[in-house]
Amino acid sequence: MKRLIDVVVGVCLAVLTLPVVLVTAVIVAVALRSWPFFVQERIGRGGRPFSFVKLRTLPTSTPRYAAKYDVQTLRTPAVCRWLRSFHLDELPQLWLVFTGRMSLVGPRPEMAFLHARLDPDFARSRTAVRPGCTGLWQISVRCQNLILEHPEYDEYYLANRSVSLDLWILSRTALLLLPGREGRLLTDSELPGWSNTGHVAAQAAPESPLQPAET
């Protein structure tokens, strides 16, 4: 069922957002005076590397595998900062959902050098499923930190993953595209059975995939 949803919804979203990607690519190409698409190698399902595509939002002088904290110190054009803040640079990854490299929802695929820093058991469990375009960590208040600093989000997802949880995460992701994004980031208290210790028991997903969970 998850794969069917990925293919049907992923293809629809990829086609609907294609004009946005094309227009944005032109803007980025002008702003950075460079080819607008950026490819990295990320670690995917089964620990296998794959080509991960984004719209370029950083100067060409930026190291290809710069960590998040290094990127945050760079000076970039305002349009690029805007794209990154709303994660619109991630839209090309919808086509990777169609090819089976990614899922709409799942753990964020890491760069190899950061993947190597993860606890080995955690690294194996998070790569046992397809990496996601969005997920609990991606929509949380901790998204400005590194995944290895907050593994509890992926651990919760892996312990509780279901179609209803995926739909809920997708709905919360869509809400983040509206004005007032900072006030809509997921907080620790919004998930049943949440524990910030990194150890979570399986719980029911939030009651409705279309409404925020009650605090």
C-alpha angles and dihedrals in degrees: 000000000000092000092048091053090047092054098042099039094033094054092046091051092044092053094043093050096042093095089051091051093049095047092044091048090057091049092049092047090055095043095049098026090227144100102293099222123079126197127198134172111247132178113255140175114337090013091286118144120237138178110269116200128206138160108262112253101159131072116269089244090067113107110256092237103039116156122240096257091051091050092051091063095055123104111234136169115277093245090056092050089050092051091050094047091057093035091235088140086071096063095099088065089074087079089056087059089059092051092049097245092113141020127223089245129028145090115324111257110244133215111256096251092053093042088056089058094057122101103270094235091048091047091053094047095049092049092048086085133045113277115249138234086221136010145154095290092047093056097039134099086251096062091105089063129069121276091236089059092057110029091153092086094059091040090055092048093049092049094048106027115149140139091262092052090048091052091048091051091049091051091050090048090054091051090057089065090066125085114279093043096160091061092054099054113122115262126206093250095060099078124074114246092011119173124179091203091086093248115103134171122222111272137174115274118250109291097250125030089208099054132057114259116258115258 
